[in-house]
């Protein structure tokens, strides 16, 4: 099957989605992913419930966690059928989306200009490299002092952590563009703004979306750390609150939920990147089979 439609044109919209789904199902990747998850669950079960090895027997086993997760009357008060479970997921997702969006809007243009202009990079890069190594947890007290309430400090921390990753990967993307493209554009008489829009931006897209995939993971990491310390709702708050009252089953449930939601958001960013770089598939001869 090719990614060309019946009319000979590249598929768009839902057709493209069906084509990519069919193509992924033909590859071993999704089956290997399910096999890896199954192997992990089996190892978890053997270490925790079958062999009861130290220190794994101290934490809830997979059977206990899944039973509680699917229970309509959970022993520890939280499951797929309780409202607070979805409230915590929604609060964390909203915070991550806002933080990730702000980091993208601020970080991508900054990275593009740092990669394109050496003088601009000389001014901004030292500042970025000075602030970037500071651990996100070190920013927590400052965020609490700067902003009131629970919501704004947490979003600020998620934005800050994602911003550095996005800006630096974008800058590296611009710097990776072959100089021959700039020379060719110059020979054709292209103005600077045309070079920027037609060479710099599309040429750096692979690095930008690689950075965004890392950035969304960093956003989740920083968000959960902040929610554990100063949150009132969210998956990080749910993990810490459960730990404080010895509700370890709920704690593990929240951790697994965090992993699942994080994987979904990362897959969405990756899908958006693939969608925007369909031209690259054609250029590399990957558009059809």
Residue pairs with C-beta under 8 A, 6 or more apart in sequence:
1 19
1 22
1 23
1 289
2 287
2 288
2 289
3 10
3 11
3 16
3 19
3 23
3 281
3 287
3 288
4 10
4 11
4 287
4 288
5 11
5 15
10 16
10 278
10 282
10 287
11 18
11 19
16 275
16 278
20 274
23 289
24 30
41 62
44 56
44 61
44 62
45 61
45 62
45 63
47 53
47 56
48 56
48 57
48 59
48 60
48 61
48 62
49 61
49 62
49 63
59 248
59 252
60 68
60 248
60 249
60 252
64 249
65 249
65 252
65 253
65 256
68 74
68 75
68 76
68 78
68 79
68 249
68 250
68 253
69 79
69 80
69 253
70 79
70 80
71 79
71 81
72 79
72 81
74 81
74 82
75 249
76 242
76 247
76 249
76 250
77 84
77 247
77 250
78 84
78 85
78 238
78 247
78 250
78 253
79 85
79 253
85 257
87 233
88 233
88 234
88 235
88 237
88 238
88 254
89 235
89 257
89 261
91 233
91 234
92 223
92 224
92 227
92 234
92 235
92 236
92 258
92 261
93 261
93 265
95 151
95 154
95 155
95 158
95 223
95 227
95 234
96 158
96 216
96 219
96 220
96 223
96 265
98 155
98 158
98 159
99 155
99 156
99 157
99 158
99 159
99 162
99 219
99 222
99 223
100 158
100 159
100 162
100 212
100 215
100 216
100 219
102 155
102 159
102 163
103 158
103 159
103 160
103 161
103 162
103 163
103 165
103 166
103 215
103 219
104 162
104 166
104 212
104 215
106 159
106 163
106 166
106 167
107 162
107 163
107 164
107 165
107 166
107 167
107 170
107 215
108 166
108 167
108 170
108 208
110 124
110 167
110 170
111 166
111 167
111 168
111 169
111 170
111 171
111 173
111 174
111 204
111 208
111 211
112 170
112 171
112 174
112 196
112 200
112 201
112 204
113 120
114 120
114 121
114 124
114 125
114 167
114 170
114 171
114 174
115 121
115 170
115 171
115 172
115 173
115 174
115 175
115 200
115 204
116 174
116 196
116 200
121 171
125 171
128 164
128 167
128 168
131 164
132 164
132 168
136 157
136 160
136 161
136 221
136 222
136 225
136 226
137 225
137 229
139 157
139 160
140 153
140 157
140 225
140 226
140 229
140 230
143 153
143 154
143 156
143 157
143 226
144 153
144 230
146 153
146 156
147 153
147 156
150 230
150 231
150 232
150 233
153 226
153 230
154 223
154 226
154 227
154 230
154 231
154 234
157 222
157 223
157 225
157 226
158 219
158 222
158 223
158 226
159 219
160 222
161 218
161 219
161 221
161 222
162 215
162 216
162 218
162 219
162 222
165 211
165 214
165 215
165 218
166 208
166 211
166 212
166 215
168 211
169 207
169 208
169 210
169 211
169 212
169 214
169 215
170 204
170 207
170 208
170 211
172 207
173 203
173 204
173 205
173 206
173 207
173 208
173 211
174 200
174 203
174 204
174 207
176 203
176 204
176 207
177 199
177 200
177 203
177 204
181 199
181 203
182 195
182 199
185 194
185 195
185 198
185 199
186 195
190 198
190 199
202 279
205 273
205 276
205 277
205 280
206 277
206 280
208 273
209 269
209 270
209 272
209 273
209 276
209 277
210 273
212 269
212 273
213 266
213 269
213 270
213 273
216 262
216 265
216 266
216 269
217 262
217 266
220 258
220 261
220 262
220 265
223 234
223 236
224 234
224 235
224 236
224 239
224 258
225 236
226 236
227 233
227 234
227 235
227 236
227 237
227 240
228 236
228 237
228 239
228 240
231 237
231 240
235 254
235 257
235 258
235 261
236 258
238 250
238 251
238 254
239 251
239 254
239 255
239 258
241 247
242 248
242 250
242 251
242 254
243 251
278 287
281 287
